[in-house]
């Protein structure tokens, strides 16, 4: 069964992020429309969970010697994997920067109870930009740009016993889960490398102690030797489908 998204909900224009995706010059040469800046979610991956209202922004600045019209402006993120298809799309709000240049912005807000994609489509999504110049020239990049839409990852950490004597064993446990969009819940992420990190009290930087793989339920467990007061946490680098995440540090008093 082919699944699709609902229509975008629009709000007012936002300022372009400094982190932008460079648009291929080849498309601009076809019509005279030049894409000066394209920003999707400020250059960061779009990360979706299961129980919060999420939002992201797509913003494009373009120019043409005749100016940019908002009549046929359209922005879209979409991905198709097998029979599963999903898109976030809508008509942007365009504001005139000069006689030749405009910035068009789409703010997409979704309700997770009805507007989450399928798990299968997590990963790189196509970014489609369609604009019309006032002289009638139509620009469409054909969805050739990519932007990641990821399942949200979560981590917990617990170090025990607390307090612990210096030189004694310390057990650090935790769990790596990720959003299951199909079931709108979080489930363990199996067989993934996760870094155990330690930040000594009075310092600001975590240092990696070792790497441990999650078990079939996403659980983590290892033992270390207690040496100093500080914070223990797990840190996951992420995958092509799941966001990076780090647990809050668990403080251990070493006596």
ZIGIKA-V781893 format. One record per residue. RES is the residue in one letter. SS is DSSP state (hx for helix, st for strand, lp for the rest). PHI is phi as a letter, one per 40 degrees, with the letter a starting at -180 (* if undefined). OMEGA is omega in degrees with one decimal (none if undefined). Layout:
# ZIGIKA-V781893
[[RES,SS,PHI,OMEGA] [RES,SS,PHI,OMEGA]]
This chain:
# ZIGIKA-V781893
[[X,lp,*,-179.5] [X,lp,c,-179.5] [X,st,b,-179.1] [X,lp,b,-179.2] [X,lp,c,173.3] [X,lp,c,-176.8] [X,lp,c,-179.3] [X,lp,c,172.7] [X,lp,b,-172.3] [X,lp,b,170.6] [X,lp,b,-176.2] [X,lp,c,-176.9] [X,lp,c,176.2] [X,lp,b,178.5] [X,lp,c,177.8] [X,lp,c,174.8] [X,lp,c,176.3] [X,lp,c,178.6] [X,lp,c,-173.5] [X,lp,b,177.0] [X,st,c,-179.8] [X,lp,c,179.7] [X,lp,c,180.0] [X,lp,c,-177.5] [X,hx,c,-176.0] [X,hx,c,-178.5] [X,hx,c,-179.1] [X,hx,c,-176.9] [X,hx,c,-177.3] [X,hx,c,-172.1] [X,hx,b,-174.2] [X,lp,g,175.4] [X,lp,c,-178.4] [X,st,b,175.8] [X,st,c,-177.5] [X,st,c,-179.1] [X,st,a,175.3] [X,st,b,-179.0] [X,st,b,175.6] [X,st,b,179.2] [X,hx,f,178.8] [X,hx,g,-179.7] [X,hx,g,-179.9] [X,lp,c,175.4] [X,lp,d,172.1] [X,st,c,-175.8] [X,st,b,-177.0] [X,st,b,175.0] [X,lp,c,-176.3] [X,lp,b,-170.5] [X,lp,b,179.7] [X,lp,b,173.9] [X,lp,c,-177.0] [X,st,b,174.5] [X,st,a,175.2] [X,st,a,-175.5] [X,st,b,169.6] [X,st,b,-177.5] [X,st,b,-179.0] [X,st,b,174.0] [X,st,b,-175.1] [X,st,b,178.8] [X,st,b,173.9] [X,lp,a,-176.7] [X,lp,c,176.7] [X,lp,c,-175.5] [X,lp,g,-178.6] [X,st,b,176.4] [X,st,c,178.2] [X,st,c,-171.6] [X,st,d,-177.4] [X,st,b,179.5] [X,st,c,-176.4] [X,st,a,178.4] [X,st,b,-175.3] [X,st,a,166.5] [X,st,b,178.4] [X,st,a,176.6] [X,st,a,177.3] [X,st,b,176.3] [X,st,b,-176.5] [X,lp,g,179.4] [X,lp,c,-177.6] [X,st,c,178.6] [X,st,b,177.4] [X,st,a,176.9] [X,st,a,168.1] [X,st,b,-171.4] [X,st,a,176.1] [X,st,i,176.7] [X,lp,c,-179.7] [X,lp,c,170.5] [X,st,c,-176.6] [X,st,b,176.6] [X,st,b,-175.6] [X,st,c,176.7] [X,lp,c,178.0] [X,lp,a,179.9] [X,lp,c,-175.8] [X,lp,b,-170.3] [X,st,b,176.6] [X,st,b,173.7] [X,st,b,-178.7] [X,st,b,-172.6] [X,st,b,174.5] [X,st,b,172.9] [X,st,b,-176.8] [X,st,b,176.0] [X,st,b,-179.4] [X,st,b,175.1] [X,lp,c,-175.4] [X,lp,d,-179.1] [X,lp,c,-178.1] [X,lp,b,-168.6] [X,lp,b,173.9] [X,lp,b,177.6] [X,lp,c,175.3] [X,lp,c,178.4] [X,hx,d,-173.9] [X,hx,c,-174.1] [X,hx,c,174.7] [X,lp,c,-178.8] [X,st,h,-178.7] [X,st,c,179.3] [X,st,b,176.1] [X,st,c,176.8] [X,st,b,-179.2] [X,st,b,177.0] [X,st,b,174.8] [X,st,b,-179.9] [X,st,b,177.3] [X,st,b,173.5] [X,st,c,-178.4] [X,lp,c,176.6] [X,lp,c,175.5] [X,lp,g,178.3] [X,lp,c,-178.2] [X,st,b,177.9] [X,st,b,173.4] [X,st,a,-175.5] [X,lp,c,175.7] [X,lp,g,178.3] [X,lp,g,-174.9] [X,lp,c,178.3] [X,st,c,-177.5] [X,st,b,174.6] [X,st,a,-176.9] [X,st,c,170.6] [X,st,b,-166.3] [X,st,b,170.6] [X,st,c,-176.9] [X,lp,c,175.0] [X,st,c,176.8] [X,st,b,178.7] [X,st,b,170.9] [X,st,b,178.0] [X,st,a,175.5] [X,st,a,178.9] [X,st,b,-178.5] [X,st,a,4.7] [X,lp,c,177.7] [X,lp,b,-3.8] [X,lp,c,-180.0] [X,st,b,178.4] [X,lp,c,-179.7] [X,lp,d,-179.5] [X,lp,g,-179.9] [X,lp,c,179.9] [X,st,c,175.9] [X,st,b,-179.3] [X,st,c,179.3] [X,st,b,-179.6] [X,st,b,178.1] [X,st,i,179.5] [X,st,a,175.3] [X,st,b,176.8] [X,st,b,175.2] [X,st,a,-177.6] [X,st,c,171.1] [X,st,b,-176.5] [X,lp,c,-178.1] [X,lp,c,-175.5] [X,lp,b,179.7] [X,lp,f,176.8] [X,st,a,175.3] [X,st,b,-178.7] [X,st,b,-179.6] [X,st,d,-179.9] [X,lp,b,-170.2] [X,lp,c,170.6] [X,lp,f,178.8] [X,lp,b,179.2] [X,st,c,179.6] [X,st,b,-178.3] [X,st,c,169.8] [X,st,c,-175.9] [X,st,b,-178.7] [X,st,b,174.3] [X,st,b,-178.6] [X,st,c,178.8] [X,lp,d,-179.8] [X,lp,g,177.0] [X,lp,b,-176.3] [X,lp,b,-174.2] [X,lp,b,173.8] [X,lp,c,176.2] [X,st,b,-178.3] [X,st,c,179.8] [X,st,c,179.0] [X,st,a,175.9] [X,st,b,-178.8] [X,st,b,176.9] [X,st,c,175.9] [X,lp,c,175.5] [X,lp,c,-175.1] [X,lp,c,179.2] [X,lp,b,-178.5] [X,lp,g,-177.2] [X,st,c,178.6] [X,st,b,177.9] [X,st,a,176.8] [X,st,a,177.8] [X,st,b,177.1] [X,st,b,177.0] [X,st,c,-179.7] [X,lp,c,-177.8] [X,lp,b,-176.9] [X,lp,a,174.5] [X,lp,c,177.2] [X,st,i,-172.9] [X,st,b,177.4] [X,st,b,178.0] [X,st,a,171.7] [X,st,b,179.7] [X,st,b,-176.9] [X,st,b,-174.8] [X,lp,c,-178.7] [X,lp,g,177.6] [X,lp,b,179.7] [X,lp,c,-179.8] [X,lp,b,-171.2] [X,st,b,-175.3] [X,lp,c,171.0] [X,lp,c,179.7] [X,st,a,175.7] [X,st,b,178.0] [X,lp,c,171.1] [X,lp,c,-178.6] [X,lp,c,176.8] [X,st,b,-175.2] [X,st,c,177.5] [X,st,b,177.0] [X,lp,c,-179.8] [X,st,b,-175.5] [X,lp,b,none]]
